[in-house]
């Protein structure tokens, strides 16, 4: 039993990404539609995902590309408004992710009552967004300062679009992250959103994570959901739930139901 059982009340939960459209200050922001257009899109996404039977929702500013590692205040403020407007419509446990800003993610979770956040909390990377350096000690102390002790932290230890500046193996990284940082979960990703996660890498992390839950973070599909969940304790799914499996498209309830049917069949075999 882990905190996943307490929060989601199902084995091997599937957490769906609710991707927000570009926000004020982002290069692709729709100035004509404004925040109301972002809110309307988020409401449709939330309904499609929940109607498809997902176990949880992770709300992120996915279309704020290219991402900042220290976001402007307007990003989390706008996300808080959107989540506040949608709060009564959210029927499943939810988390938040302000890409790629760990402190802002925790602040948003505390402000909105989110159960968990997913972020890059540890490591130094060469990335598409420049050299990327974290400060997990400061982040941990900030979490306490803003009364976020009950917010679960999911550490993405194989970040998308980045590589570690160092030569440690993924097994060593998993072991040392668990020992030094006490994460609530370890997320394992492919190269980009929607890219398959290498099952062998996932298994290596699981073997070295002790009792810490391991989450497959990208590339889960109806065809591989059972295979990935045999290893992982949970899955985060975004791109597959979009129409035609295309990242930029809206969520498609039929595709959500297809994958969740495979997951339900897998759960019956446990």
Number of C-alpha atoms within 10 A of each C-alpha: 8 11 13 18 12 9 16 17 11 12 17 23 24 26 24 27 26 29 26 20 23 21 24 18 14 19 12 14 17 15 12 8 11 13 20 11 14 21 21 14 17 22 19 13 22 23 16 23 27 20 14 21 18 20 22 22 26 22 24 23 23 23 19 22 15 12 17 16 17 13 18 14 10 13 20 25 14 17 24 19 14 21 22 14 12 15 15 8 13 15 13 15 16 25 29 31 27 29 25 22 20 29 21 22 25 30 22 23 25 20 16 18 18 24 18 24 25 26 22 26 25 19 18 17 19 14 15 13 15 11 13 19 15 16 14 17 12 10 17 18 11 17 19 11 10 12 12 22 14 14 19 20 26 22 26 22 22 24 21 19 15 18 17 17 14 9 8 9 10 17 17 15 19 22 16 14 19 20 12 10 14 12 18 20 25 28 25 27 26 19 17 14 18 21 15 17 20 16 18 11 16 23 18 16 27 23 15 18 23 13 13 18 21 29 29 28 29 25 24 26 23 18 11 15 21 20 13 23 23 15 20 25 21 22 23 22 27 28 25 23 32 22 17 13 17 14 18 13 12 20 31 19 19 16 21 26 20 16 24 21 15 16 21 13 11 16 16 7 7 7
